[in-house]
Amino acid sequence: MSDSRNVELESELLAFVLVSYPDVARSRVQKWLKHGTVLVNGQSMTRFNHRLQPGDVVSIRGMAGARQASQLPSGMTVLFEDESLIVIEKPGNLLTIATDSEREKTAHAYLTSYLRRGAAQRPERVWIVHRLDRETSGLMVFAKTETAKSTLQAGWHRNEKRYLAVVDGAPSLESGVLRSHLDESNPFKVFSAPSSEKTRLAVTHYKVLRRTATRSLIELTLETGRRNQIRVHLADAGCAIVGDAKYDSQSNPVRRLGLHASYLRFEHPVSNEPLEFTSELPESLARLV
């Protein structure tokens, strides 16, 4: 599913897309280019200054009717879409899926409406591949077919996933590995515990990227994918994520959890093409460090 425009005059790619889609913000167009959503003559093109020639065809993959994106809430952006999957940036404080207390204001509900173009009777739907905590922002993948969902989930443990966390204080070393057995039996709070039939091993690699007098910015790479793994491990290391009162943080400077899913690399469920996405730390968190 794509929307195409024919080039009539020589132009740079960024300028052409901005003129062709006047209702789309420049920042969104730049993300389209960055993440390979823009095609020139069927080939993905990420260079903003690529010279277009008369007769070229520019397509926006998965963006037929660019106004469709206006149905998404502030801070929620579609980075990539094709017939099999959608990659988005989720804002903080947005649920992934409905709960007993909230049925409509979720990433899943918004994407379903996005696909159906606001017409509830249309059959299109999305499947959840993985989840982010409500308080966590960043990259998420949804499937557009049940087959794609199954394929993505089967290989999800092999994919490269990185997060950025703003924490109070800092770990004792500049880099290292956080490792513990997590007890996830309590639905409200996960905690480290001695190895037993109730626990599962969790492994988190970390690197300190920046320090201030009171806080640090840490990059985390997951070796395992346990519930609340990063939050528990950083709290255990004595540097809880800002805003994470559940895991003993004493500060909440921007009224949100200081955790952001910043990098994903995985194989396309149909073509096996490697896909790679990055998401910058939200400005509100970046200012803290």
C-alpha positions as CSV (number, residue, x, y, z in Angstrom):
1,M,0.0,0.0,0.0
2,S,1.7,3.2,-1.1
3,D,0.9,6.6,-2.5
4,S,2.8,7.8,-5.6
5,R,3.7,11.1,-7.3
6,N,5.3,11.6,-10.7
7,V,8.2,14.1,-11.0
8,E,7.8,16.7,-13.6
9,L,10.6,19.1,-12.8
10,E,14.1,18.5,-11.5
11,S,14.1,18.8,-7.7
12,E,15.7,17.6,-4.4
13,L,13.8,14.7,-2.8
14,L,13.0,16.4,0.5
15,A,11.6,19.5,-1.2
16,F,9.5,17.5,-3.6
17,V,7.9,15.4,-0.8
18,L,7.2,18.5,1.3
19,V,5.4,20.2,-1.7
20,S,3.6,17.0,-2.5
21,Y,2.3,16.5,1.0
22,P,1.6,20.0,2.3
23,D,-0.5,18.7,5.2
24,V,2.4,16.6,6.6
25,A,4.8,18.3,9.1
26,R,8.4,18.6,8.0
27,S,9.6,16.6,11.0
28,R,7.4,13.7,9.9
29,V,8.7,13.8,6.3
30,Q,12.2,13.7,7.6
31,K,11.4,10.6,9.6
32,W,9.9,9.0,6.5
33,L,13.2,9.6,4.7
34,K,15.3,8.5,7.7
35,H,13.5,5.2,8.1
36,G,13.2,4.2,4.4
37,T,9.5,4.9,3.9
38,V,10.2,7.1,0.8
39,L,10.8,5.2,-2.5
40,V,12.2,6.6,-5.7
41,N,11.4,4.4,-8.7
42,G,10.6,1.5,-6.3
43,Q,13.9,1.8,-4.3
44,S,14.1,3.1,-0.8
45,M,15.9,6.4,-0.6
46,T,17.1,8.1,2.6
47,R,19.2,11.0,1.2
48,F,17.3,14.3,1.7
49,N,19.2,15.9,-1.2
50,H,18.8,13.1,-3.8
51,R,18.3,14.8,-7.2
52,L,15.0,13.8,-8.8
53,Q,14.7,13.9,-12.6
54,P,11.5,14.3,-14.7
55,G,9.9,10.9,-15.1
56,D,10.9,9.6,-11.7
57,V,8.2,8.2,-9.5
58,V,8.2,9.0,-5.7
59,S,6.2,6.7,-3.5
60,I,5.4,6.9,0.3
61,R,5.3,3.3,1.4
62,G,2.1,2.7,3.4
63,M,1.0,6.3,3.3
64,A,-1.8,6.3,0.8
65,G,-3.7,9.3,1.9
66,A,-1.2,11.1,4.2
67,R,-4.0,12.8,6.1
68,Q,-4.7,9.4,7.7
69,A,-1.9,10.0,10.1
70,S,-3.8,12.9,11.6
71,Q,-6.0,10.4,13.4
72,L,-3.2,9.4,15.7
73,P,-2.7,11.2,19.0
74,S,0.1,13.7,19.6
75,G,3.5,12.1,19.9
76,M,2.4,8.8,18.1
77,T,4.1,8.5,14.8
78,V,4.1,5.9,12.1
79,L,7.7,5.3,11.0
80,F,7.2,2.4,8.6
81,E,4.2,0.5,7.1
82,D,3.7,-2.2,4.5
83,E,1.2,-5.0,4.0
84,S,2.6,-7.0,6.9
85,L,3.6,-4.7,9.7
86,I,3.6,-1.2,11.2
87,V,6.4,0.4,13.2
88,I,5.5,3.3,15.4
89,E,6.9,5.7,18.0
90,K,4.7,5.5,21.1
91,P,4.5,8.5,23.4
92,G,4.9,8.0,27.2
93,N,1.8,7.5,29.3
94,L,-0.1,5.7,26.5
95,L,-1.2,2.1,27.1
96,T,-0.3,-0.6,24.5
97,I,-3.5,-2.5,24.8
98,A,-6.9,-2.0,26.6
99,T,-7.3,-2.6,30.3
100,D,-10.5,-2.9,32.4
101,S,-10.3,0.8,33.2
102,E,-9.3,2.1,29.7
103,R,-10.6,0.6,26.4
104,E,-10.1,3.4,23.8
105,K,-7.0,5.5,24.5
106,T,-4.4,2.8,23.6
107,A,-1.8,2.4,20.9
108,H,-3.7,-0.7,19.6
109,A,-7.0,1.1,19.4
110,Y,-5.6,4.2,17.7
111,L,-3.8,2.0,15.1
112,T,-6.9,0.0,14.4
113,S,-8.8,3.3,13.7
114,Y,-5.9,4.5,11.6
115,L,-6.1,1.4,9.4
116,R,-9.8,1.6,9.2
117,R,-9.6,5.3,8.3
118,G,-12.0,6.0,11.2
119,A,-14.7,3.7,9.8
120,A,-15.3,1.1,12.6
121,Q,-17.1,-1.3,10.3
122,R,-14.0,-1.9,8.1
123,P,-12.3,-5.3,8.7
124,E,-8.7,-4.1,9.0
125,R,-7.0,-4.8,12.3
126,V,-3.6,-5.0,14.0
127,W,-1.9,-7.6,16.2
128,I,0.4,-6.8,19.1
129,V,3.9,-8.2,18.6
130,H,5.4,-7.0,21.9
131,R,4.5,-4.4,24.6
132,L,5.9,-1.3,26.2
133,D,4.9,-0.3,29.7
134,R,2.4,2.5,29.7
135,E,5.0,5.0,31.1
136,T,7.7,4.0,28.5
137,S,8.0,5.8,25.1
138,G,9.7,4.7,21.9
139,L,9.7,2.1,19.2
140,M,6.9,-0.5,18.9
141,V,6.0,-3.1,16.2
142,F,2.5,-4.2,15.3
143,A,1.6,-6.9,12.8
144,K,-1.1,-6.5,10.1
145,T,-1.7,-10.2,9.7
146,E,-1.8,-13.1,12.1
147,T,0.9,-14.9,10.2
148,A,3.2,-11.9,10.5
149,K,2.5,-11.7,14.2
150,S,3.4,-15.3,14.7
151,T,6.6,-15.0,12.7
152,L,7.8,-11.8,14.5
153,Q,7.0,-13.2,17.9
154,A,8.8,-16.5,17.2
155,G,12.0,-14.7,16.5
156,W,11.6,-11.7,18.9
157,H,14.2,-13.0,21.4
158,R,16.8,-12.8,18.7
159,N,16.2,-9.2,17.7
160,E,18.4,-6.4,18.9
161,K,16.6,-4.0,21.3
162,R,18.1,-1.0,23.0
163,Y,16.7,1.5,25.5
164,L,17.8,4.8,26.9
165,A,17.2,5.5,30.6
166,V,17.6,8.7,32.6
167,V,18.4,7.6,36.2
168,D,19.1,9.1,39.6
169,G,22.8,8.8,40.3
170,A,24.8,6.2,38.3
171,P,25.9,2.6,38.4
172,S,29.3,1.9,40.0
173,L,31.0,1.1,36.6
174,E,30.8,2.8,33.2
175,S,29.6,-0.3,31.6
176,G,28.8,-3.9,32.5
177,V,26.1,-6.6,32.8
178,L,23.2,-6.6,35.2
179,R,22.0,-10.1,35.9
180,S,19.5,-11.6,38.3
181,H,16.6,-14.1,38.5
182,L,13.2,-12.3,38.4
183,D,10.1,-13.3,40.2
184,E,7.2,-12.2,38.0
185,S,4.4,-13.9,39.9
186,N,3.1,-10.7,41.5
187,P,1.1,-8.9,38.8
188,F,1.9,-5.5,40.3
189,K,5.6,-5.7,40.9
190,V,8.5,-7.8,39.7
191,F,11.6,-8.3,41.9
192,S,14.9,-10.1,42.0
193,A,15.0,-13.3,44.0
194,P,17.1,-16.5,44.4
195,S,16.8,-18.9,41.5
196,S,13.8,-21.1,41.8
197,E,11.0,-22.6,39.8
198,K,9.2,-19.2,40.2
199,T,12.0,-17.2,38.7
200,R,13.5,-16.6,35.3
201,L,17.0,-15.4,34.5
202,A,17.2,-11.8,33.2
203,V,20.3,-10.2,31.6
204,T,20.8,-6.5,30.8
205,H,23.9,-5.0,29.3
206,Y,24.5,-1.3,30.0
207,K,26.7,1.6,29.1
208,V,26.8,5.1,30.7
209,L,26.5,7.7,27.9
210,R,26.4,10.9,30.0
211,R,26.7,12.1,33.6
212,T,25.6,15.1,35.5
213,A,26.0,15.9,39.2
214,T,22.8,14.0,40.1
215,R,21.7,11.9,37.1
216,S,23.0,9.7,34.2
217,L,21.9,8.7,30.8
218,I,22.4,5.0,30.3
219,E,22.0,2.8,27.1
220,L,20.7,-0.7,27.8
221,T,20.7,-3.7,25.5
222,L,18.5,-6.6,26.4
223,E,19.7,-10.1,26.3
224,T,16.4,-11.4,27.7
225,G,13.0,-9.8,27.7
226,R,11.4,-10.1,31.1
227,R,8.6,-7.9,32.4
228,N,10.0,-4.7,34.0
229,Q,13.5,-6.1,33.6
230,I,15.3,-2.8,33.0
231,R,13.4,-1.1,35.8
232,V,14.2,-3.8,38.4
233,H,17.9,-4.1,37.4
234,L,18.6,-0.4,37.5
235,A,16.8,-0.1,40.9
236,D,18.9,-3.1,42.1
237,A,22.1,-1.2,40.9
238,G,21.2,1.8,43.1
239,C,20.2,4.1,40.2
240,A,16.4,3.9,39.7
241,I,14.9,5.4,36.6
242,V,13.6,8.9,37.2
243,G,9.8,9.0,37.7
244,D,9.8,5.3,38.7
245,A,8.2,5.4,42.1
246,K,7.2,1.8,41.8
247,Y,10.9,0.9,41.9
248,D,12.0,3.3,44.5
249,S,12.9,6.5,42.5
250,Q,12.7,9.6,44.7
251,S,12.3,12.1,41.8
252,N,9.8,12.8,39.0
253,P,11.1,15.9,37.3
254,V,9.0,15.6,34.1
255,R,6.0,13.6,35.3
256,R,6.8,10.5,33.4
257,L,9.1,7.5,33.5
258,G,12.6,8.2,32.1
259,L,12.7,5.2,29.8
260,H,12.7,5.2,26.0
261,A,12.9,2.3,23.5
262,S,15.5,3.8,21.1
263,Y,16.6,1.0,18.7
264,L,15.1,-2.0,17.0
265,R,16.7,-4.3,14.5
266,F,14.7,-7.3,13.2
267,E,14.0,-9.3,10.0
268,H,10.9,-8.6,8.0
269,P,8.4,-11.5,8.5
270,V,7.9,-12.1,4.8
271,S,10.9,-10.9,2.9
272,N,13.5,-11.6,5.7
273,E,15.0,-8.2,4.8
274,P,16.8,-6.6,7.8
275,L,14.9,-3.6,9.2
276,E,16.5,-1.1,11.5
277,F,14.9,1.8,13.4
278,T,16.1,4.4,15.8
279,S,14.2,6.9,17.9
280,E,15.8,9.9,19.7
281,L,15.4,10.5,23.4
282,P,12.4,12.8,23.9
283,E,13.4,16.4,24.6
284,S,11.9,16.5,28.0
285,L,14.2,13.6,29.1
286,A,17.3,14.9,27.2
287,R,17.1,18.2,29.1
288,L,17.6,16.3,32.4
289,V,21.1,15.2,31.4
